[in-house]
Amino acid sequence: MLAEYVYTRADRSICRPVIDRIARDQDRKTGDYNAFWDERNYLNDVGNVHAAVLAVHGLNDWNVKTQQVAQWYAALRAHGVPHKLWLHQSAHTDPITLRHDEWLRTLNRWFTRYLYGQRNGVESEPKATIQREDLSWTDEPDWPSPAASDVQLHPAAGGHALGGLSTLPASPATEQLVDDATKTVEQLTDAVSSDNRLSYATTAATTPLRISGAPRIRLLVAFDRPAANVTAVLVDRGPDGRNAIVSRGWTDPQNRNGADVTEPVHIGQFYSLGVRFEPKDYVLPAGHRYGLVLLSSDHDYTLRPKPGTGLSVDLVGTELSLPVVGGMPALLRAFGR
């Protein structure tokens, strides 16, 4: 699609064979990871990187998603490459428009050290600089926060309106939703009730609660058709009931055992599916609730099949994992349970 978009030659035929080959080899039909994609996977070559890397990414960039910088940054760190990261609250933009003087100072110190070889101590400074939701800035030892650890939350029945979400084990229950890709995630998360999504939320936080890294969810789900999308959304539910989207995650149940392998989905059979959300760094304010919304197709980020596919979610087999800074003690201080 991008090749078509940027192709401005008057001679429209000369590159046609190449573009047609790209369209074929990318395998949009199955969506499987294959040799075409692996050839373009820069993580394969991280062992060849020796230059110091200063990375920057928008926490609200849904074009190049935060997973791209997170996996690259982690791989560089694992290979001992000098690294530093800026995360800001904007989207696909340069931080020079957000924090002009400090960004230029950082660039100057980074290149002075690693291009000109001047030992100015930049390597001993905090590795991560993060812009918070109120647009203030903070420095961190690294990212995700070394103080973050995973805590598990479980849904409680009532998802057509609003079910619970807590550390308590789920009681036996199965809840259903019907796919409708004509509705956006924003419409579905804000709906007071809906048959097209399942919604769960914690109690209101008594203290701010920060997550840093990639949330994950394990779902036990069955389908009434042999193909479907699965989408999970993490939201911040304000005291007025409105939702701000914190992160999203998607999976194809046909790729449940590997991104490179399509396997059939048998109607009515329950499958355990793992969904990784896009990595984020987010502080939930006191008085707000973390919410989990489950749906099938995401109008903005998945294929849009005709409405009607049914999903059944076994709540006992469903578990949300949040990378909470301060771990379980911090979560219990915020929610009580």
C-alpha positions, -999 to +999 in steps of 0.1 A: +000+000+000+028+024+009+047+016-023+015+024-043+010+056-023+045+070-029+049+060-065+050+092-085+068+082-117+050+091-149+059+056-162+035+035-142+046+002-156+083+000-148+079-008-111+047-028-115+063-063-113+081-053-081+050-039-065+030-070-076+056-093-060+055-073-027+017-076-027+020-114-032+048-121-008+034-101+021+006-127+023-023-105+034-046-135+030-033-154+060-013-126+077+014-152+086+049-141+094+070-155+066+104-152+048+093-119+033+087-103+067+117-120+083+140-105+057+128-070+068+130-077+105+157-054+119+159-073+152+177-101+133+206-077+128+208-061+162+240-080+169+257-059+142+248-026+159+278-009+176+268+027+174+253+043+205+215+047+201+194+075+213+158+064+206+126+086+207+090+076+204+055+090+210+035+072+236+004+081+216+019+071+182-005+046+166+013+048+133+046+033+143+035+016+175+054+016+208+062-021+204+086-012+177+108+010+199+103-012+229+116-044+213+144-025+196+155-008+228+154-041+248+175-058+221+201-031+221+203-032+259+207-070+258+236-066+233+254-040+255+249-012+230+250+023+247+213+034+248+190+061+259+153+067+253+129+096+252+091+089+254+067+118+249+029+123+250+025+132+213+022+109+183+044+106+152+065+137+159+100+150+168+105+162+204+121+194+192+086+208+190+078+197+225+109+205+246+132+224+223+161+234+245+164+202+265+161+180+234+189+199+217+210+198+249+206+160+250+215+156+213+245+178+218+258+158+248+250+124+231+269+133+199+297+150+218+303+117+237+298+091+210+307+110+178+335+132+191+347+109+219+345+135+246+339+119+280+311+142+293+294+117+315+262+113+295+264+076+298+260+079+336+228+100+333+193+084+336+186+062+306+150+072+301+133+106+299+094+104+299+068+130+295+039+125+318+002+129+311+002+165+325+030+173+300+057+175+327+090+155+323+107+130+345+140+111+343+141+074+350+170+049+355+157+029+325+125+018+307+104+000+313+108+010+350+130-014+369+105-011+397+076-025+377+064-061+381+035-080+368+003-083+388-028-102+378-064-091+377-095-112+370-129-102+355-162-107+373-195-113+354-215-084+341-195-075+310-224-065+288-228-035+311-198-033+335-183-063+354-157-061+381-119-064+378-098-073+408-072-097+422-099-121+434-102-153+414-131-152+389-162-172+396-173-197+370-191-178+342-190-176+304-200-143+287-207-137+250-202-109+225-211-104+189-186-088+165-195-056+148-166-039+130-188-010+120-185+004+155-153+020+167-134+010+199-143+045+213-180+038+207-179+004+223-158+014+253-181+044+260-214+024+256-233+020+288-242-015+277-236-035+245-238-070+230-207-062+209-182-060+237-175-071+273-164-044+298-148-048+332-133-023+356-115-020+390-128+001+418-117+037+419-081+042+428-074+058+461-038+066+451-022+071+416-011+039+400+016+037+373+021+010+347+054+008+327+058-018+299+035-041+280+003-053+296-008-089+286-040-109+288-047-146+287-081-154+273-101-187+272-124-181+242-146-201+217-160-190+184-191-197+163-172-193+130-138-206+118-122-172+116-123-141+139-104-112+153-097-108+190-091-073+204-084-063+240-084-026+252-070-011+284-088+021+294-088+047+320-124+052+332-128+086+347-153+095+375-177+107+348-177+073+332-158+084+301-129+063+289-095+072+277-077+045+257-044+035+273-034+006+251-047-020+227-038-055+217-048-078+189-045-115+179-057-139+153-069-172+169-057-190+138-021-180+148-025-191+184+006-212+184+029-191+163+028-160+141+041-180+112+016-209+114-021-208+105-042-235+123-079-242+119-104-229+145-130-254+153-164-240+161-174-242+198-140-253+210-123-231+237-088-219+230-063-203+253-051-171+236-023-147+246-027-111+237+001-085+242-009-049+245+012-021+230+038-011+257+029+021+275+039+042+305+008+056+322-002+069+355-039+063+365-050+092+386-067+088+420-104+085+416-101+068+382-104+031+374-085+008+351-109-009+326-106-039+304-127-041+272-129-072+251-142-072+215-136-089+183-127-066+154-111-032+159-125-008+133-092+011+131-066-017+133-079-050+121-097-064+091-135-056+091-155-087+085-193-086+082-209-083+116-222-114+134-193-136+146-200-148+181-173-151+208-177-168+242-153-159+269-147-182+299-139-158+328-121-184+349-096-188+321-091-151+316-064-131+334-051-096+328-015-089+337-004-053+343+033-041+347+027-021+379+054+001+393+057-010+429+041-044+421+013-059+441+017-036+471+012-006+450-019-021+433-034-031+467-028+004+480-047+018+450-076-007+448-077-026+480-079-059+463 
